[in-house]
Amino acid sequence: MRILGLDVGSKTVGVAISDEMGWTAQGLETIKIDEAVKNLGFKRLKQIIAEYKPDKVVIGLPKNMNGTIGPRGEASRHYGDMLTAKTGLPVIYWDERLSTVAAERILLSADVSRKKRKQVIDKMAAVVILQGYLDSQQ
């Protein structure tokens, strides 16, 4: 059973996929989006879904440090609702507090250059989100 993981931002969507056993998350890509013109990357996501055939989607839910949901969290929920409407896949929201920080630390420890980190940080954040969910299911 494969699971798709997404880190939804205002300009990009980081994408990760689990292995078929649901044990590990691998980064796939970062999709550029533009909320202002309603280009939300669904065309590319549908292609990824057709290729990997996930059973569900885990979307990072950015919460404030006190646990409340702010504007970005609401935007992530809205994105998930639209994704379910377009694909029929169920969406699970996963607390992503500090996932980008964790991804940045992983990339720094791997001595990835600043330029390269900027290109892959959202994909790595999607991996951190999805792996956190997968680990909680074991």
Rosetta blueprint (number, residue, H / E / L):
1 M L
2 R L
3 I E
4 L E
5 G E
6 L E
7 D E
8 V E
9 G L
10 S L
11 K L
12 T E
13 V E
14 G E
15 V E
16 A E
17 I E
18 S E
19 D L
20 E L
21 M L
22 G L
23 W L
24 T L
25 A E
26 Q E
27 G E
28 L E
29 E E
30 T E
31 I E
32 K E
33 I L
34 D E
35 E H
36 A H
37 V H
38 K L
39 N E
40 L L
41 G L
42 F H
43 K H
44 R H
45 L H
46 K H
47 Q H
48 I H
49 I H
50 A H
51 E H
52 Y H
53 K L
54 P L
55 D L
56 K E
57 V E
58 V E
59 I E
60 G E
61 L E
62 P L
63 K E
64 N L
65 M L
66 N L
67 G L
68 T L
69 I E
70 G L
71 P H
72 R H
73 G H
74 E H
75 A H
76 S H
77 R H
78 H H
79 Y H
80 G H
81 D H
82 M H
83 L H
84 T H
85 A H
86 K H
87 T H
88 G L
89 L L
90 P L
91 V E
92 I E
93 Y E
94 W E
95 D E
96 E L
97 R L
98 L L
99 S H
100 T H
101 V H
102 A H
103 A H
104 E H
105 R H
106 I H
107 L H
108 L H
109 S H
110 A L
111 D L
112 V L
113 S L
114 R H
115 K H
116 K H
117 R H
118 K H
119 Q H
120 V H
121 I H
122 D H
123 K H
124 M H
125 A H
126 A H
127 V H
128 V H
129 I H
130 L H
131 Q H
132 G H
133 Y H
134 L H
135 D H
136 S H
137 Q H
138 Q L
